Amino acid sequence: MKTKRGFNLRQICGENVIIAEGEENIDFSNIISMNESSAYLWKNIQDKDFSEDELVKLLTEEYEVDEITAKSDVNSLVKSWLNAGIIE
């Protein structure tokens, strides 16, 4: 998987959000809010190829979370990112 070009993490009014930048992403009807851990993951995988296993590893290394919980959370997160159209 890979993050789609033109979607960048920004902090707006203390909130982490993914915004679309560039002419090809001119539709601003969908702003994606990120919590602290999802923003951490995005920062570490933006513009890189990544797998769900790599996301799980990042989570378990950075946060006090067991692998089973991390796998479940990553699976849900990847689904929401795919539905939002910010990864491919």
C-alpha positions in Angstrom: 0.0 0.0 0.0 1.0 3.6 -0.3 -0.4 7.0 0.6 -1.9 8.9 -2.3 0.0 11.9 -3.5 -1.4 15.2 -2.5 -2.8 14.2 0.8 -0.9 15.7 3.7 -1.1 15.8 7.4 -1.6 19.2 8.9 -2.4 20.5 12.4 -5.3 22.9 12.3 -6.6 24.4 15.6 -4.9 21.7 17.5 -6.4 18.9 15.5 -4.5 16.5 13.1 -6.3 16.4 9.8 -5.4 15.1 6.3 -6.0 17.7 3.7 -5.9 17.5 -0.1 -3.4 19.7 -1.9 -2.9 20.2 -5.6 -5.3 20.6 -8.5 -5.9 16.9 -8.8 -7.4 16.9 -5.3 -9.5 20.0 -5.5 -12.6 18.4 -3.8 -12.5 19.5 -0.2 -15.8 17.9 0.8 -14.0 15.2 2.8 -11.6 16.3 5.6 -10.1 13.3 7.5 -9.5 13.9 11.2 -6.6 11.9 12.8 -6.1 11.0 16.4 -2.6 11.0 17.9 -1.7 7.4 17.0 -3.1 7.5 13.4 -1.3 10.8 12.8 1.9 9.1 14.1 1.4 6.3 11.7 0.7 8.6 8.7 3.9 10.6 9.4 5.9 7.4 9.3 4.5 6.0 6.1 3.7 9.1 4.0 5.2 8.7 0.5 6.4 5.2 1.3 5.2 1.7 0.5 3.9 0.0 3.6 2.1 -3.0 4.8 -0.4 -3.6 7.7 2.4 -5.5 9.5 4.6 -2.5 9.3 1.9 -0.3 10.8 1.4 -2.9 13.6 5.2 -2.8 14.3 5.2 1.0 14.5 2.2 1.0 16.9 3.7 -1.7 19.3 7.1 0.1 19.3 5.6 3.5 20.1 2.7 2.7 22.3 2.0 0.3 25.1 -0.3 -1.9 23.1 -0.3 -5.7 22.5 0.1 -7.1 19.0 -3.5 -8.5 18.8 -5.0 -5.1 19.7 -2.6 -3.3 17.3 -3.6 -5.7 14.5 -7.3 -5.0 15.0 -6.8 -1.3 15.2 -4.6 -1.2 12.1 -7.1 -3.3 10.2 -9.9 -0.8 11.0 -7.6 2.2 10.2 -6.6 0.8 6.8 -10.2 0.2 5.9 -11.1 3.8 6.8 -8.2 5.2 4.9 -9.1 3.1 1.8 -12.8 4.2 2.1 -11.6 7.8 2.4 -9.4 7.3 -0.7 -6.2 8.5 0.9 -4.2 5.3 0.3 -4.0 2.9 -2.6 
